[in-house]
Amino acid sequence: MKAILRNLLLISLLSLLVKCNKDEVTGRDYPRIKTLPVTEITPDGARFNAEIIFRGNFEVINYGFVWSEYINPAIENSDRVIYSDNIDSKNFTETIETALKENVSYYVRAFIKTKDFIVYGENISFLSLGSKAPKIQDVFPLEGTVGDTLTIRGKNFSYVNQNNDIFFNNFKTKALASTDSLILVVVPEITTPTNIISVSVTGNSAGFPDSFIITTPLIYSVHPESVTFADTIEINGDCFSQLIEANKVFLGNTQASVITSSKKRLKIIVPNELEKSSNELRIVLGGREAVFESVLIKPPAIFSINSDLIKTFDVENMTITGENFNPLPQKNKVSFGEHQVKIISSTGTQLVVEFPRSLIPLREVSVFETLDVSVSVLDQNFTLEEALRVDYKSTWTKMRDFPGNPRIYGAYFSIGDKGYIGLGGGSEFGSWYKDFWEYDPVTDIWIRLEDFPGDARNKFATFVIGEKAYIICGTKGNQYTPDYNLSEVWEFNGITRTWTRKNDFPGGARFSPFGFSIGSYGYAGGGAYGNYEEKMDFWKYDPVTDTWSQLNDIYYGIWNEDMLTISSSNTAHILAKYYGSYGGSRYFWEYDEVNDSWTELSHCPIGSREMSGFRINNKIYAGLGLFSSFDGSNVWIDYDIASNTWNYSDNVFAGGYRRNASTFTIGNTGYILLGLSGSHYANRNDVWKFDPSKPD
């Protein structure tokens, strides 16, 4: 009994399951459709076929076919044919004459769309033999510009935008939107004003007989017409493109960036790369061009410089403030006087520049200049006059040139706060001079005094006692002719600026003697007479009595025709003959006036002839002269009196190579001037001040 009941229960459950499954199948709430095989495949197209398996009572919104080279074509992205009538029959068919390539396999699906569903049939594949060419029936408008949207009406187009190739002459573009009978296309950036429009679908093409014409852009106004770099210019007109990139705007030959565009207005940025200040404004659009006469770039102006006084050798970058500079550094030019300046960075209102090394090229040489500062932008220039002052004080300072003739072997000395030079000659054996000059270091001015009243001469000894200077002996002609050798002594009064002849030198006529002063007395001796009769005598002069007293003869190790004497109020030193051969070193001696004796000091390491030098405080400075080069040298060394040592340094004479230069000292500064270089004739008239305390 229990077994019977169990079997009855099982049968009942199976019956229920079968009933539920049947209701699920027959109760589907959407229509069903079947894609039938493709028929009538020809080079002009093919026939698609479909059957509605279950229509039901659903309202059909539309139905049709979709096809593609890829499986599962869908209505959203495939070629299609759509019917919108409420179909009553079970079958529908359509001959397709477009969007089929020759010898290409396609998938087609029928579809039916209701309010709630899109139902597709299965994929049916077929091999296409091709389709008909598209046909253009109308294009409008036939006049416009780049960026405008055109409507192309016709048939046999593709629903898929990528399948429709639209040509403006030979320029290809794609559709903005398309159906099988309508294409919307944006006019591309074409460069020809007249264009034939054609459409190509799956390799088949059709053209429209009427041309599409690009309208010429018009410019009514430009504001502002005077601008600077990176300014915004507004252009008002007509027939511009709404596509920013389609409007090509040029200032001169330089293209400007368009930042906004509409049919009637453009806004552009003035480019930094302009080539000139006056520029024709041109708009090039679709092969058409509009021209506005001229846009002017404002000229640059300088307001200030952050460092207008330069007093040091190492100068930081400088900032020039102004307006209308070019933001590109290479488009600006800056000069300080004649010196071109490197620009580090720039904006429209500031230029950061590097101080030109050419303005202060050497740390050891002073520079005093007042300079104009100029800025050039394009073809316009602005100059701020006397805007930069350089007041750099260093060891060597070039003063005003000596206004007289260059000379050698003349008189050179200082009395008080004035320097003096005169007599001498243009060469060793000719062009003797009698003119005499006074130098004021405060004003850097030379004044010509009355000429020397005696014969013109050179190669004499000189010393200064108080306010008076003395010249002793010398030659007034060829030194080797005894009759031209002189024994005269002349006194120059620095107060009255007059010359007085004194008693002759008792040692007799001679040329190239040496002389110096210590305290209230003068000393002279040495030299040669006639054809090199060496003179070894040595004398002391008392200016009060105008008398000479003979002292001990000088040593043989002292005598030299070319001796350099350097004295102060209480000591005297001489660079004497060469130690060993010429060019090695020279004997250096100090005179003891109390004992009338000479003390040999450390040899001078320079063995040059025609050297120059002077004493400042406790150091003797010497150099230049003739050594290995006919031009002379620029070597400059110092001697420390306290330690009896000569010192080389990096310092050289800033005036260049020379020999036989004149020297004097005023206060704690020395002066080197005149001389010759590369010649037997005096050819230098420059004057240099030496200040060992500089730079600070």
C-alpha positions, 0 to 999 in steps of 0.5 A, spaced: 500 500 500 505 504 501 509 503 495 502 504 491 501 511 494 509 513 493 508 511 485 502 516 485 505 522 488 511 521 484 507 521 477 503 527 480 510 531 481 512 529 474 505 532 471 506 538 474 513 539 472 511 538 465 506 543 465 510 548 468 515 547 462 510 548 457 507 554 460 514 557 459 515 556 452 509 558 449 508 564 454 514 568 451 512 575 450 516 578 444 516 576 437 520 571 433 523 572 426 528 568 422 533 570 417 532 566 410 538 565 405 540 570 401 538 570 393 539 573 387 546 575 388 548 579 382 554 585 381 548 590 382 546 587 389 542 581 392 535 580 395 535 579 403 529 575 405 526 573 412 520 570 416 516 572 422 515 566 426 511 569 431 508 575 430 503 575 436 499 582 438 505 586 439 505 593 435 511 593 430 515 599 430 520 597 425 523 592 421 528 590 416 535 587 415 542 589 418 549 587 414 556 587 415 563 584 414 563 582 421 558 577 425 552 579 429 551 586 425 546 590 429 542 596 427 546 601 431 553 600 427 551 596 421 548 598 414 541 597 414 534 597 411 528 599 415 521 599 414 516 603 419 509 600 417 506 595 421 507 589 417 501 584 416 504 578 412 509 573 415 515 574 410 518 580 407 524 581 402 528 587 400 533 588 394 539 591 396 543 595 391 548 599 396 554 598 401 556 591 398 563 590 396 565 585 390 567 578 392 567 580 400 563 575 405 557 579 409 553 577 415 546 579 414 540 578 420 533 580 419 530 584 425 524 586 428 523 592 433 517 593 438 516 598 444 520 593 448 524 589 444 529 589 438 529 581 436 534 579 431 534 573 426 540 568 426 546 570 422 546 568 414 553 569 411 553 570 403 559 572 398 557 579 395 558 580 388 558 588 389 552 593 388 550 599 385 554 606 385 551 611 389 548 617 386 548 624 388 541 628 387 542 635 391 548 638 395 546 644 399 548 649 401 553 650 395 557 656 398 560 656 405 567 656 408 571 651 412 567 648 418 560 649 415 555 643 415 553 640 408 547 636 406 548 631 401 541 627 398 541 621 394 541 614 394 545 608 395 549 611 401 551 607 407 548 608 414 555 607 416 559 613 416 566 610 415 563 607 409 562 613 405 568 617 403 566 624 401 571 628 396 572 635 395 576 635 389 581 630 391 581 632 399 578 626 402 573 626 409 568 622 412 561 623 414 558 627 420 552 622 419 549 618 414 543 614 412 542 610 405 539 617 402 542 623 406 549 625 408 551 630 413 559 632 412 563 638 415 567 642 410 574 640 411 580 644 411 581 645 404 585 649 400 582 650 393 576 655 393 572 651 388 571 644 389 567 638 386 564 634 391 563 626 390 561 620 394 565 613 394 561 607 397 565 600 397 569 603 391 563 606 387 563 613 386 558 619 384 560 626 383 555 632 383 556 637 377 555 643 381 561 646 384 562 648 392 565 655 392 568 657 399 566 664 400 572 669 401 573 672 409 571 679 410 575 684 415 571 690 417 575 692 423 581 690 427 582 692 435 587 694 437 591 696 431 597 697 436 599 692 440 605 688 444 607 681 444 602 676 447 596 681 446 589 679 444 587 682 437 579 682 436 578 681 428 571 683 426 568 681 419 564 675 416 565 668 413 570 666 418 570 659 420 567 656 426 573 651 427 578 655 430 584 651 427 581 652 420 582 660 420 590 661 418 591 668 421 598 671 419 602 677 422 607 678 416 609 671 415 608 669 422 602 665 424 598 667 430 594 663 434 587 663 434 583 662 441 576 663 439 572 663 433 565 665 430 562 666 423 563 674 425 569 674 430 576 672 431 581 673 437 588 671 436 594 672 440 600 676 437 606 671 436 613 672 439 616 670 433 614 676 429 620 679 424 618 686 424 614 691 427 609 693 422 605 687 419 600 686 414 594 682 417 592 676 413 586 671 414 587 665 409 581 660 409 579 655 404 584 658 399 581 665 400 585 670 403 583 677 406 588 682 408 588 688 413 593 693 412 597 693 418 598 692 425 603 695 429 608 693 434 609 698 440 616 700 441 620 698 447 622 702 453 626 702 458 624 705 465 630 703 470 636 698 471 637 695 478 644 696 478 646 702 475 653 703 478 658 698 477 664 698 482 666 691 482 669 686 478 664 680 479 657 683 477 651 679 478 646 678 473 642 685 472 635 686 471 632 691 466 625 694 467 621 697 461 615 695 457 614 692 450 620 687 450 619 680 447 618 674 451 623 670 447 630 672 449 633 671 443 628 676 440 631 682 444 638 685 443 641 689 449 647 693 449 651 697 454 655 702 450 658 698 444 658 692 448 653 687 446 649 683 452 647 676 453 640 676 455 639 670 460 631 671 460 625 675 458 618 677 459 614 683 456 616 687 462 623 685 464 630 683 461 635 679 465 642 680 462 649 678 464 654 683 465 658 683 459 665 681 461 668 685 455 666 692 459 671 690 465 675 685 461 681 684 466 681 684 474 687 688 474 685 694 470 680 700 472 674 702 468 671 708 468 665 709 463 658 712 463 654 708 458 648 708 454 643 702 455 639 700 449 634 695 447 632 693 440 626 689 439 625 687 431 627 694 428 625 698 433 630 701 438 630 705 445 636 708 448 636 710 455 642 715 455 647 715 461 644 710 464 649 705 467 656 708 470 662 703 471 666 706 477 671 700 477 678 702 481 683 697 480 691 696 480 692 699 473 688 705 470 689 708 463 689 715 464 688 721 458 694 720 453 700 724 453 698 730 448 705 731 446 710 727 441 712 720 444 719 720 446 724 716 450 730 718 454 727 725 456 726 728 463 720 725 467 719 726 475 714 729 480 714 735 484 709 735 490 702 733 487 704 734 479 708 730 474 713 733 469 715 730 462 719 733 457 725 734 452 728 727 450 727 725 443 723 721 438 729 716 437 736 715 440 739 718 435 734 724 433 728 728 433 730 731 440 725 736 443 725 742 448 717 742 450 716 741 457 709 739 460 706 739 467 700 733 469 695 734 474 693 727 477 686 730 479 684 733 473 688 728 468 690 734 464 697 735 461 699 743 460 704 745 456 709 750 459 714 754 456 719 750 452 726 748 455 731 754 454 737 750 452 739 746 447 734 740 445 737 734 449 736 727 451 740 721 455 741 726 461 741 724 469 735 727 473 734 728 480 729 732 485 730 736 491 724 739 494 721 744 489 726 743 484 728 738 479 735 738 476 738 735 469 745 734 468 749 733 462 746 729 456 747 729 449 744 734 444 746 730 438 750 723 436 752 721 443 758 718 440 761 725 437 764 728 443 762 735 441 755 733 442 756 731 449 754 736 455 756 738 462 751 743 463 746 743 469 739 746 469 734 747 475 727 747 474 723 751 479 716 747 480 713 753 483 715 759 478 715 753 473 722 756 470 728 754 468 735 756 471 742 754 468 747 752 474 754 751 474 756 746 470 758 739 472 765 738 474 766 731 472 765 733 465 761 732 459 758 725 458 751 722 456 747 716 460 749 718 467 745 716 473 742 721 478 738 721 484 737 725 491 737 723 498 734 728 503 737 735 501 742 733 496 743 730 489 748 725 486 750 724 479 755 720 476 757 714 471 755 714 464 760 715 458 763 720 454 764 720 446 765 713 443 764 709 450 769 712 454 766 709 461 765 714 467 766 711 474 766 718 478 761 720 482 759 726 485 754 730 490 750 736 489 749 742 494 743 746 491 744 751 496 751 753 494 750 750 487 757 746 488 759 739 487 763 734 491 767 728 488 765 722 492 768 715 491 768 712 484 763 707 483 764 700 483 765 696 476 760 692 478 755 698 478 757 701 472 752 700 466 750 705 460 743 703 462 742 704 469 735 705 473 735 709 479 730 709 484 730 714 490 726 716 496 727 721 501 732 717 505 734 711 500 737 710 493 737 704 489 740 702 482 739 697 477 746 696 475 750 692 470 748 684 468 749 679 472 753 674 467 750 675 460 745 679 458 738 677 459 739 673 466 739 678 472 741 684 474 745 687 480 741 691 485 745 696 489 743 700 495 747 707 496 749 709 503 750 716 503 753 716 510 759 712 509 759 713 501 758 706 500 754 701 496 751 695 498 749 689 494 742 686 494 738 681 492 739 680 484 733 683 480 731 676 476 729 680 470 735 681 466 732 686 461 735 693 458 731 699 458 727 697 464 722 702 468 720 703 475 719 707 482 718 706 489 711 706 493 712 706 500 716 700 502 716 696 495 720 698 489 716 696 483 720 695 476 719 691 469 718 692 462 724 693 458 727 689 452 729 682 453 727 677 448 722 681 444 723 687 440 717 689 442 719 689 449 715 686 455 710 687 460 713 683 466 712 687 472 715 685 479 716 688 486 721 688 491 720 688 498 725 692 502 724 690 509 726 682 506 730 684 501 726 679 496 723 680 489 716 677 488 713 675 481 705 675 481 700 674 476 700 682 475 703 684 469 703 691 466 696 693 463 699 697 458 702 692 454 709 690 451 714 696 451 721 699 453 724 705 455 718 708 458 718 714 463 715 714 470 714 718 476 710 717 483 705 722 486 703 720 493 702 713 493 701 712 486 705 711 480 705 713 473 708 709 467 707 713 460 710 713 453 716 709 451 716 704 444 714 698 442 716 694 436 720 700 433 726 704 434 722 710 434 718 712 440 711 710 438 707 710 445 703 716 448 699 712 453 699 714 460 697 709 466 696 709 473 699 704 478 695 703 485 698 697 489 692 698 494 687 696 489 682 693 488 679 693 495 
